[in-house]
Amino acid sequence: MTRVLFTTAAMAAHVRPAVPLVKELVEGGHEVAWYTGPEFEETVTGTGARLVPALAGTEFGNTLARAGGKGRGFSGLNRLVLELFLKPIPAYVRELAVVFDDFRPDVIVSDHSFRAGLLVAEQRGVPRVAFSAGPLNLSSRDTAPFGLGWRPSSSMPGRLRNRFMNWLLYGIVYRERQRVLGRVRADMGLPALGGYSVDWVVRTCDRYLQTGVPEFEYPRGDLPTSVRFVGPTQPEEDGTAPQPTWWPEVLRARAAGRPVVFVTQGTIATGLSRLILPTIEALAQEDVLVVATTSGHDPDTVLPAGRRPDHVLLAPFVPYGAMLPLADVLVTNGGYGGVQHALSHGVPLVVSGTSEDRMETNARVVWAGAGISLRTDTPTVAMLRRAVATVLRDPSYRARAQALQRALTAMSGTGRASAAILAAAAAGRAPTSGM
């Protein structure tokens, strides 16, 4: 039996992707403790793991809510990273010192953005594994800095561009990150590191598990050997959730060959005027069936039945696992998990969003040929109409999405990830030292 300590930021987008992996380890007979926000107690205990509440992070969700959609572009993303992930590290480290002494883990697995767990593991000399549920965030001679949404380039001019922009952003614009993390490492008695701080997680962990497949990620000639692609890790859906009453209409449309457009705004930026309502207006005169999830909002409040077109179906919740196989295109704000879920069903996309890491996720959708990015948080009706029509008309988008589906299916996801974690624990067990 291996004792595994998970540490994740108290955000659904960081907790939910780890659920299938934790379940896999627990069902394999391993003991798992999970350090995250107490609001996720039901999620954590539902996996069979033991919740260790992150009391130092009680303000995490509030800070994110106050930030709203301000994480747009690299400057906004930089502010979010500093306030949400870096400055609170010392408080998390103090709590994790107690957790470590109580649980005595054989390996620590951390959400890649939650550095406190990895720092404690490094200090204590135990194996450490980072788990990323977003686009790969590393500097490279072949890619521009994370957050710009630029296409990769390994040509000589491209590498000159990349080198300059990496220096400008990581070395100048983001130097506060470097200073904060350098001070944390010094205070913990850890050795100073050179290079860019964005790469320190990969450089100091035994394995870096990247969800998804290489075919969706930019090629890098300098990719560290510790990076392992593990495939899809979508959480299982609640099989008891009832289907909407209008579900037979979806099945009839599918059987008749009528295009089905599935629309979702995501789980964080849920203002329905950004994407849901403009898409409904954009497709008002089109011969398609529009299915939209209102992210918990009452459909009659969002769009009263008397004003709702006959070909528009709304529900507070739509089971993605059942809906995606029936969809011809997904219109979404571009959250990484939702994009991967769509691709795992071979569904092409129209993506819209620039906040947090969506700019990078959506740029990869375009680079992989699996959809169209509108590169804005507030697309116009005309933009949405053109994009949906193009994806429905051009079979290359579905062909690329289906190719990515095959690549995702070929990887075992949670099985591959759990094997890497256990291998790191077995290979790297070492005596621990006091803090």
N, C-alpha and C positions, 0 to 999 in steps of 0.2 A: 504494500500500500504506500502511495506517495501522498504527502501532505502538501496541498497546493493553496497558496494564498493569492486570490484575485484582488486587484485594486482598480477601481474604475471611477471616473468622474460621475457625479450624480446628475446625469442627463440621460434621458431615454435613448437617444441616438448612440450613446456609448455603453449603456447597460444592456439593451436588448440584443445586440449582436453577439454578446458573450453567453447568452442564455443556453443555446444549444451546445456550446462547448463545455460549459460547466455541467450540464446534464450528462454529457458523454463521459466526463471524468467520474462523476458520482456513480453512474451506473456501472462503470468499470471497477468499482470498489475502492476508489480513492477518496480521501477526506479533503473537502474543499471548504475554506472559509472565504467570505467575500466582503471586502471593505468598500462600502459605498454609502450613499445617502440613505437615511432611515426610511424615506418615503418609498423606497424600493423593496421594503421588507417582504411583501407578498411575492414579488417577482423572484427574489433571491431564494426564499425558503421553498418556493415551488420547484426549484431545480434540485432540491435536496441538500443545498449548501447551507452553511451557517452564516447568518448576517452578522457582520461586525460594523455597527453604525459609525459613519464618518461624521462625528459631531462637529469637527472643525469645518465641515462643508455645508453647514445648515444655511449659509447665505448664498451658496452656489447658484441654486435655482433662481433666487431673487435677483442676483447680479445679472444672470442671463436675461431674465425678463426685462430688467431695466435697460439692458443693451439693445433689446428688440432686434431690429434689422440693421443695426449699425455696423455689422461686420462685413460691410461691402468693400470690395477691393482690398489691396494689400495693406493699406493704412488702417482700414477698419478692422481687418483680420488681425493686424498686429496689436491693436488696442484690446481686442477680445482675448487674445492669447496671454497678454501681460496680466490683465485683470482677473481672468477666470482660471488660468492654468499655472502661471508662474509665481506671482506674488504670494498666493496662499501656501506654497510648498512647505515652508518651515512649520506651519501649524499641522499640516498633514503628517510630516515626518515625526513630530513629537508624539502624535497619536499612534502612528505605525510602530514606533519603538516599543510601546507597551504591547501592541498586538503581536509583534514578532516574538517577544519574550514569552508570551502566553501560548501561542500556537506552534512556534518552532517549525516553520515551513521548510520543505525540501526544495521548493522552487517558488518564486514569485512571478505571477503573470499580471501584466499591467496594460490597460488601455494605453496606447502609445502616447497620448497627450497628457496622461496622468503620471508625471515623472517621479512623484514622491515615492511610489512603490519601488520603482527601479533603482532610485538612489539609495533607499534603505537596503535593498538586496545587494547592491554593489558594496555598500559600507560593511554589511555583515558577511560578505563573502559567499553568498548563496547564488545558485543559478537564477538567471532572470530572463524572462521572455516578454517581449512587447507584442501587443495584438492590435492591429490597425483595422478599423472598419470605415476608412475613408480613403481617398486617393493617396497614393504613395507620396510622402512629403519628405524628400531628400534633395540636397543640392546635387547637381550633376553637370558635367561638361556638355551633356547632350540636351539639357532642358533649361528653360528659363525658370526664375524663382517661382515658388508656389504662391498662388494668389493672383497672378496676372492673367491666367487663362490663355497663355500663348502656346502655340504649337511647338513641339520639340524640333530640334535641328542638330544633326551631327556633321553638317558641312563645315568647312573652315570658317566662312563668314558667320554661320550659325553658332559655332563654338566660341567665336570671339564675342558675339552678342551675349551668349549665355554667361561667359566668364565675367564680362563687364557688369551685367545686370545682377548676377549673384553677388559680386563684390559690393555693388551699390546698395542692394536691399539687405542682404545678410550681414554685410560688414559695416554699413553706415546707417541705413534707415532702421534696421532691427538691432542695433548695437545695444539698446537697453535690455533686450532679451539676453544677450551675451553677458552683460554686466550682472543681471539678476541671478542667472544660473551659475555664473562663475563664483559669485559670493556664496550662494547656497553650498556649492561643492567645497569651497574653502572652509566654511563653517562646520561642515560635516567631516572634515579631515580627508577629503577625497582629492586625488591629484588633479592639477589643472589640465585642461584639454585645449589644444589648439584647433584651428579650423573653425567652421561655423557651428553654432550651437544647435541648429536644426538637425545636424547629423550626429549629435552626441548620443542619442538613444540607440541608434544602430551600432555605433562604435563601442558601446559599453554593455550591450546585452548579448546573450548567447544565441538567441534566435529572434528574428523579427518576422512575425507572421502577418502577411498581407492578404486580406480577403480579396476574392476575385481571382482573375486569371491574367497571365502576362499579355494575352491578346487585347486586353482592355487598357493596359498600362503602357506608358511611353517607354520605348526601348532605351536602355542606358548601357553603354559600353563599360561603365565603371560601377555597376551595381554590386554592392557588398555581398559576399557569399552568405552572410547571416540572414539575408532576406529570403523568405520562403513563401511562395504563393500557395494558398491553401484551398482556394475555391469558394463556393457559396456557404454562408453560415446564417441564412435567414431563420429567425425564430419561428417555431411552429405556431400556427394560428389556433385559436380556441375553436375546436370542432363543434362545440355546442351553440355557438352564436347563430341565431336564426338568420336565414336569408331574407332579404326584403320581399315584400308581397308581390312586387312587380317582376320577380326573377324570371318567370316564364316568358316575359316579353323579350328578355335578353336571349333566351334559348331560341325563340322563334326568329329573331333577327339573324342570329348566327346561322340557323338552318336555311334561311332564305338567301344567305349571301349578302345581307345588308351590313355595311361597315359598322363596327362598334367602337366608339371612342370613349375611353375611360379617362376621367379627369380627377386629379387629387392635388390639393394644395400642400400636403405634407403635415408634419406634426408640430412645427415650431412657429413659422410665419403663416398663420391660418386665416389671415384676412381674405375673405372670399372674393372681395372686389379685385384682388390682384390677378387671379387666374380663373377661378371657377365661373364667375359671372361673365367675364369677357369671352371665355370659350363658348359658353352657352349662346351668347349673342352672335359670336362669329359663325356658329354652325346652325343658326336659326332657320336658314333656308336650304340647308344641305340634306341630302337623302342619307342620313346616318342616324344611328341611335346613340345618344349621349348619356353616359352613366357617370354620375359624379358623387363622390363622398364629401359631405359637408363638414367633416372633421368634428363631429359631435354637435354641430348646430342643428336646430330644428329646421327641416327642409321647408316647412310652411312659412317660417320667418325669413329664410334666405330668399325664397321665390314662391309666393303663394300659388296654390294649385290653379287658381283662376287665371293667373298670368303665365303659367308654365306651359311651354310648347308640348305637344303630345309626344314628341320624340325625345324628351328629356326626362330622365329618371334620377331622382335624388334620394339619398339615405344618409343618416349620420355616420353610419359605418357600412362599408362594403368589404366582404371577405376577399382579400387580394388573391389568396391561393385559388379560389374558385373563379374569380373574375378575370384574372390575367389570361388564362388559356382561351377565353372567349373574346379577348380584345384584339382589335386590329392596330391600335396605336394607343399609347399612354401619354397623356399631357400632364406634366408634373413640374414642380419647381426645382427638381434636380437633386434631392437628397440622395446620398450615395447608396444607402440601403434600398431605397425604392427603385433606383435605377438598376441595381444588381438583381433585385427581385424580378423586374420586368424582363431583363435579359435572360434570366434563368428560365423564362417561359418563351423566349424568342420573340418578344414584343418590341417593335421599334418605338422611338420616343420623339416627342416634342418637349424640350426642356426650357425652363425659364427660371432664372435665379442667379444672383451674383453675391449674396451674403454667405458668411461662414466659408465652407469649402465648396459651395455649389458651382462657383465659376470654374474650378478645376474639374469637378465631376462632369459638368456639361461640356467643357472643352474636349474631354476624352470621349464623350458620346459622339461628337462630330468627327474627331480624329479616327475613331473606330468605324465610322460609316454607319452607325446604328440609329441615327436620328438627326434632328435639327435643333440647334441652340438659338434662342432668341436674344440672349445676352442682355437681359433686362429683368428687373423684378416686376415691372408693370407693362407687359406687352399690350399692344393695341389690338383691337378687334381684327383689323386688316392683317396684322402680322400673324395672328393665330389662324385665321382662315387660310392664308397662303401656306403656312407651314403644315397644317394638318392635311390639306389637299395634296401637297407635294409628297408627304410620307405615304399617304394612301395610294397615290398614283404610281410612284416609283418603286418597283419591287426590290431594288437594291438595298433599301433600308431594312426590309424584313429579312432579306437574305443574310445581311451582315449580323442582324440580331440573332438569327437562328444559328449562324456559325459560332457566335459567342455562347449561345445556349449549349451547343455541343461541347465546347471547351469547358464550360462550367460543370456540365454533367459528368465529364471525364474525371473531375477532381472530387475527392470525397468530403471536402469541407471540414466538418467537425472531426472526422476520423483522422484526417491528415494533420490537423492542428493539435489534437490531443496527443498524437504519437510524437510530434515534435516537442511538446512540453515535457512528456515523460522521458524522452531521450535526453533532453537538456538536464533534467533532474538526475538521471542515472549517471550521466557523464561528468557532471560538475559538482557533485556533493562535496562540500568542504567544511572544515571546522569553522564555527562561527566565533566572532570576537565581540566583546561588549562595546556598547556605544559610549 
